[in-house]
Amino acid sequence: WPDGFVCPRCDHTGCSRLNSRRVPLFECGRCKHQTSALVGTIFEGTRLPLLKWFMALDLFLLPDGISAMRLSQVIDVTYKTAWLMLHKIRHAALHFDARELLYGDVKVNSDQYGRN
């Protein structure tokens, strides 16, 4: 939430943080709906540490990419898990519209785009 918590159910901005889970949950102060910052992302419902996801994303962005077999070896997960991770990443990349999110100077790998 770039501007702070906003309840997805009632749009209320007040919340309490619940620390009873691996991923912190936030409870709306008005309707008591519980949510996390991962809802609506490729990380929603994951049991893997986010660090493994971030490593997978970094490896996915290599010029030659990465296979599920190699990813499974590098981040120490099963082949099936690596395949599912890459599938989610590819799906998100296909449905991502950078024009809505990127502005100003953008650096991708060693190339810089935007105004100089």
C-alpha positions in Angstrom: 0.0 0.0 0.0 2.0 3.0 -1.2 -0.1 5.5 0.8 -0.7 3.3 3.8 -3.2 0.6 4.6 -6.6 0.6 2.9 -9.1 -2.1 3.6 -10.0 -4.0 0.4 -13.5 -4.6 1.7 -14.6 -1.2 3.1 -11.8 1.3 2.2 -11.2 2.1 5.8 -7.6 3.3 6.5 -7.2 2.3 10.2 -5.9 -1.2 11.0 -4.2 -3.3 13.6 -1.2 -5.6 12.9 -1.6 -9.2 13.9 1.8 -11.0 14.5 0.4 -14.5 14.8 1.5 -15.7 11.4 4.7 -15.9 9.3 3.5 -13.1 7.1 2.0 -10.2 9.1 -1.7 -9.8 8.8 -3.6 -6.5 9.1 -7.0 -6.3 10.5 -9.3 -3.5 9.5 -10.4 -1.3 12.4 -13.9 -1.0 11.0 -15.0 -4.3 9.4 -12.4 -6.6 11.0 -11.4 -8.0 7.6 -7.9 -9.6 7.7 -5.5 -9.2 4.8 -1.8 -9.0 4.0 0.4 -7.1 1.7 0.9 -10.3 -0.4 -2.8 -10.6 -1.4 -3.3 -10.1 -5.1 0.4 -10.8 -5.9 2.3 -13.9 -7.1 3.3 -14.4 -3.5 -0.2 -14.8 -2.2 -0.6 -18.2 -0.4 3.1 -19.1 -0.8 4.8 -21.2 1.9 8.2 -20.4 0.5 10.4 -17.7 2.1 10.1 -14.5 0.1 13.9 -14.5 -0.3 13.6 -17.6 -2.5 11.0 -15.8 -4.6 13.2 -12.8 -5.0 16.1 -15.0 -6.0 13.9 -16.7 -8.6 12.8 -13.3 -10.0 16.4 -12.2 -10.2 17.4 -15.3 -12.0 14.4 -15.1 -14.3 15.6 -11.7 -15.4 19.0 -12.9 -16.5 19.6 -12.4 -20.3 19.2 -16.1 -20.9 16.6 -16.7 -18.2 16.7 -19.9 -16.2 15.1 -23.3 -16.6 13.0 -24.9 -13.9 15.6 -27.6 -13.4 18.4 -25.1 -12.8 16.2 -22.9 -10.6 15.3 -25.9 -8.4 19.0 -26.6 -7.9 20.0 -23.0 -7.2 17.3 -22.1 -4.7 16.9 -25.7 -3.3 13.3 -26.5 -4.1 11.7 -29.4 -6.0 11.5 -29.3 -9.7 7.7 -29.0 -9.5 7.9 -26.0 -7.1 10.5 -24.3 -9.4 8.3 -24.9 -12.5 5.2 -23.5 -10.7 7.2 -20.4 -9.6 8.4 -19.7 -13.1 4.9 -20.3 -14.4 3.5 -17.7 -12.0 6.3 -15.2 -12.9 5.8 -15.6 -16.6 2.0 -15.2 -16.2 2.5 -12.1 -14.2 5.0 -10.7 -16.8 2.6 -11.3 -19.6 -0.2 -9.4 -17.9 2.0 -6.6 -16.7 1.6 -3.2 -18.3 4.7 -1.2 -17.5 3.2 2.0 -18.9 0.9 2.2 -15.9 3.7 1.8 -13.3 7.0 3.2 -14.7 7.8 6.8 -15.0 11.0 9.0 -15.0 14.3 7.2 -15.3 14.2 3.5 -15.4 17.2 1.2 -15.3 17.0 -2.3 -16.6 20.1 -4.4 -16.1 22.9 -2.1 -17.3 20.7 -0.1 -19.7 19.1 3.2 -18.7 15.9 4.5 -20.2 14.2 7.9 -19.8 15.5 11.4 -19.7 19.2 12.2 -19.1 
